[in-house]
Amino acid sequence: MTSKERAELRSKANELDTTLIVGKEGVSATLLEEAGRQLDARELIKGKVLETALLTAREACDALCEALGAEGIQVVGNKFVIYRYSEKKAQQAAQQKAALKAKAKKKVNPVRAGVQKRHKAAKAAREQRNEYFKQAAIEQAKARRRAMEEGEE
């Protein structure tokens, strides 16, 4: 993970509430299970190590990251932030994006549609008129040429 990606995740983590708490039991199976569920749902979680725990925040973060295949983003005081890519979250984001795109396509501005229709009709009329005058000019040129050829003979 690059430092810019890490910085972006740290900025997102500032807004997060602490959802994972490491108590005196340390990194237990239930804590790992809960952290796994939260990472699948959110990708980024903030945790806290209580004073009664026998671990530091850095040790707890490292143990969780190793057990869950996640990355430690930040450790400050007794709080830590971990990140793991979630396929489920990516699919949800893609579905939301598709829904917004479909919703955006449904919006039609009737005034703009009328203006566009009139512009299209005017353009078609111009093209038809230009084609008519072009054909008339060609016919006149042919008539002049014939007249010149007849006059020479």
VOPAGU-2260 file (C-alpha; in pm, 1 decimal, decimal comma):
REM VOPAGU-2260
SITE   aa  ch    i         X         Y         Z
SITE  MET   A    0       0,0       0,0       0,0
SITE  THR   A    1     138,7     340,4     -92,8
SITE  SER   A    2     173,2     627,5     149,5
SITE  LYS   A    3     -91,2     828,2     -39,9
SITE  GLU   A    4    -343,3     544,2      -9,9
SITE  ARG   A    5    -259,7     511,0     358,5
SITE  ALA   A    6    -305,4     887,9     407,7
SITE  GLU   A    7    -643,1     877,8     235,1
SITE  LEU   A    8    -757,2     591,4     458,3
SITE  ARG   A    9    -634,2     777,6     767,5
SITE  SER   A   10    -841,8    1079,3     666,8
SITE  LYS   A   11   -1149,1     858,7     622,1
SITE  ALA   A   12   -1084,4     698,7     961,4
SITE  ASN   A   13   -1104,3    1035,6    1140,2
SITE  GLU   A   14   -1480,8    1036,0    1093,4
SITE  LEU   A   15   -1528,3     675,7    1211,1
SITE  ASP   A   16   -1656,5     576,3    1551,2
SITE  THR   A   17   -1467,6     318,0    1753,5
SITE  THR   A   18   -1646,0     -11,7    1685,1
SITE  LEU   A   19   -1391,2    -267,4    1801,7
SITE  ILE   A   20   -1274,3    -286,3    2163,2
SITE  VAL   A   21    -989,9    -505,5    2286,3
SITE  GLY   A   22   -1039,4    -585,0    2653,1
SITE  LYS   A   23    -849,1    -781,9    2918,0
SITE  GLU   A   24    -896,4   -1108,3    2725,2
SITE  GLY   A   25    -681,7    -967,6    2441,8
SITE  VAL   A   26    -726,9   -1086,5    2083,3
SITE  SER   A   27    -977,8   -1368,5    2129,9
SITE  ALA   A   28   -1165,6   -1580,9    1875,1
SITE  THR   A   29   -1484,9   -1380,0    1923,0
SITE  LEU   A   30   -1294,9   -1054,6    1871,5
SITE  LEU   A   31   -1140,2   -1193,0    1550,3
SITE  GLU   A   32   -1481,6   -1307,9    1428,5
SITE  GLU   A   33   -1639,5    -969,2    1496,2
SITE  ALA   A   34   -1348,5    -783,4    1335,4
SITE  GLY   A   35   -1379,1   -1006,4    1026,6
SITE  ARG   A   36   -1750,4    -927,8     996,1
SITE  GLN   A   37   -1690,0    -556,3    1034,6
SITE  LEU   A   38   -1409,0    -558,0     777,6
SITE  ASP   A   39   -1633,4    -739,6     528,4
SITE  ALA   A   40   -1906,6    -482,2     582,2
SITE  ARG   A   41   -1699,6    -163,2     603,2
SITE  GLU   A   42   -1340,1    -231,9     487,9
SITE  LEU   A   43   -1208,0      20,5     740,6
SITE  ILE   A   44   -1256,8      -7,3    1116,6
SITE  LYS   A   45   -1132,3     177,9    1420,7
SITE  GLY   A   46   -1048,5      -5,2    1739,1
SITE  LYS   A   47    -954,6      77,0    2094,3
SITE  VAL   A   48    -747,1    -107,5    2352,3
SITE  LEU   A   49    -871,8     -72,0    2708,4
SITE  GLU   A   50    -630,8       6,1    2990,9
SITE  THR   A   51    -704,0    -331,0    3151,3
SITE  ALA   A   52    -573,4    -518,9    2845,8
SITE  LEU   A   53    -228,8    -671,5    2866,3
SITE  LEU   A   54    -150,2    -557,3    2509,1
SITE  THR   A   55     -49,5    -224,6    2364,9
SITE  ALA   A   56    -245,1     -80,7    2075,9
SITE  ARG   A   57      42,3    -164,5    1837,1
SITE  GLU   A   58      53,9    -529,4    1952,3
SITE  ALA   A   59    -324,7    -567,5    1926,0
SITE  CYS   A   60    -326,9    -408,8    1579,2
SITE  ASP   A   61     -45,2    -633,4    1456,7
SITE  ALA   A   62    -213,0    -946,7    1597,1
SITE  LEU   A   63    -547,0    -859,4    1434,6
SITE  CYS   A   64    -385,7    -775,3    1101,5
SITE  GLU   A   65    -190,3   -1099,8    1094,6
SITE  ALA   A   66    -493,2   -1311,9    1185,9
SITE  LEU   A   67    -732,9   -1138,5     944,2
SITE  GLY   A   68    -503,3   -1062,9     650,8
SITE  ALA   A   69    -561,2    -690,9     697,9
SITE  GLU   A   70    -328,7    -391,4     701,8
SITE  GLY   A   71    -262,1    -164,1     995,0
SITE  ILE   A   72    -323,7     192,9     886,2
SITE  GLN   A   73    -265,4     392,7    1200,4
SITE  VAL   A   74    -192,5     351,6    1570,6
SITE  VAL   A   75    -227,3     656,0    1795,7
SITE  GLY   A   76    -230,4     619,8    2172,3
SITE  ASN   A   77    -470,2     340,2    2260,1
SITE  LYS   A   78    -659,2     352,0    1926,6
SITE  PHE   A   79    -582,9     181,2    1596,9
SITE  VAL   A   80    -724,7     162,3    1245,6
SITE  ILE   A   81    -714,9    -145,5    1021,6
SITE  TYR   A   82    -816,2    -196,3     657,4
SITE  ARG   A   83    -896,4    -497,1     441,3
SITE  TYR   A   84   -1039,6    -490,4      88,1
SITE  SER   A   85   -1394,8    -624,0      82,3
SITE  GLU   A   86   -1543,2    -774,3    -235,3
SITE  LYS   A   87   -1892,2    -738,4     -85,5
SITE  LYS   A   88   -1845,0    -364,4     -32,5
SITE  ALA   A   89   -1711,2    -321,6    -388,1
SITE  GLN   A   90   -2017,2    -498,7    -531,4
SITE  GLN   A   91   -2250,6    -279,5    -326,0
SITE  ALA   A   92   -2071,8      33,7    -447,3
SITE  ALA   A   93   -2098,5     -84,2    -808,0
SITE  GLN   A   94   -2471,6    -152,0    -764,6
SITE  GLN   A   95   -2527,6     192,7    -612,4
SITE  LYS   A   96   -2333,9     355,7    -895,0
SITE  ALA   A   97   -2538,5     167,0   -1155,0
SITE  ALA   A   98   -2861,9     265,0    -979,3
SITE  LEU   A   99   -2761,0     632,0    -975,0
SITE  LYS   A  100   -2663,7     615,1   -1340,6
SITE  ALA   A  101   -2997,3     457,0   -1433,7
SITE  LYS   A  102   -3182,6     714,2   -1226,9
SITE  ALA   A  103   -2990,7     996,7   -1393,3
SITE  LYS   A  104   -3084,9     867,4   -1738,1
SITE  LYS   A  105   -3455,2     878,3   -1651,0
SITE  LYS   A  106   -3449,9    1251,4   -1584,3
SITE  VAL   A  107   -3568,1    1437,2   -1893,9
SITE  ASN   A  108   -3591,5    1811,7   -1923,3
SITE  PRO   A  109   -3895,9    1874,2   -2148,5
SITE  VAL   A  110   -3786,8    2228,3   -2236,0
SITE  ARG   A  111   -3443,1    2114,7   -2345,6
SITE  ALA   A  112   -3591,3    1821,0   -2537,2
SITE  GLY   A  113   -3822,7    2060,6   -2726,2
SITE  VAL   A  114   -3536,9    2295,6   -2806,5
SITE  GLN   A  115   -3322,9    2007,8   -2931,3
SITE  LYS   A  116   -3611,1    1881,0   -3146,5
SITE  ARG   A  117   -3662,2    2225,9   -3303,4
SITE  HIS   A  118   -3288,3    2262,9   -3368,7
SITE  LYS   A  119   -3278,8    1922,8   -3535,1
SITE  ALA   A  120   -3579,5    2009,4   -3755,4
SITE  ALA   A  121   -3424,1    2345,7   -3852,1
SITE  LYS   A  122   -3095,5    2174,0   -3941,0
SITE  ALA   A  123   -3278,3    1919,2   -4159,3
SITE  ALA   A  124   -3465,7    2204,1   -4336,4
SITE  ARG   A  125   -3137,4    2393,3   -4396,3
SITE  GLU   A  126   -2971,7    2083,5   -4538,4
SITE  GLN   A  127   -3271,2    2020,0   -4766,8
SITE  ARG   A  128   -3272,3    2383,2   -4887,2
SITE  ASN   A  129   -2895,3    2378,0   -4947,0
SITE  GLU   A  130   -2925,4    2055,2   -5144,5
SITE  TYR   A  131   -3204,8    2208,3   -5358,3
SITE  PHE   A  132   -2997,5    2518,8   -5439,9
SITE  LYS   A  133   -2690,6    2306,5   -5509,5
SITE  GLN   A  134   -2887,7    2097,3   -5760,6
SITE  ALA   A  135   -3034,0    2416,4   -5917,9
SITE  ALA   A  136   -2683,3    2562,5   -5956,2
SITE  ILE   A  137   -2562,0    2241,1   -6118,3
SITE  GLU   A  138   -2856,0    2247,4   -6362,3
SITE  GLN   A  139   -2786,9    2612,1   -6452,3
SITE  ALA   A  140   -2418,7    2536,1   -6510,4
SITE  LYS   A  141   -2513,4    2247,5   -6740,5
SITE  ALA   A  142   -2757,6    2470,5   -6930,4
SITE  ARG   A  143   -2490,0    2739,7   -6976,6
SITE  ARG   A  144   -2241,2    2483,5   -7101,3
SITE  ARG   A  145   -2496,4    2347,6   -7349,8
SITE  ALA   A  146   -2577,4    2700,9   -7465,7
SITE  MET   A  147   -2205,9    2776,7   -7511,9
SITE  GLU   A  148   -2152,6    2452,1   -7703,3
SITE  GLU   A  149   -2453,7    2523,7   -7926,7
SITE  GLY   A  150   -2337,2    2881,7   -7984,5
SITE  GLU   A  151   -1991,1    2761,5   -8100,1
SITE  GLU   A  152   -2130,9    2519,6   -8351,6
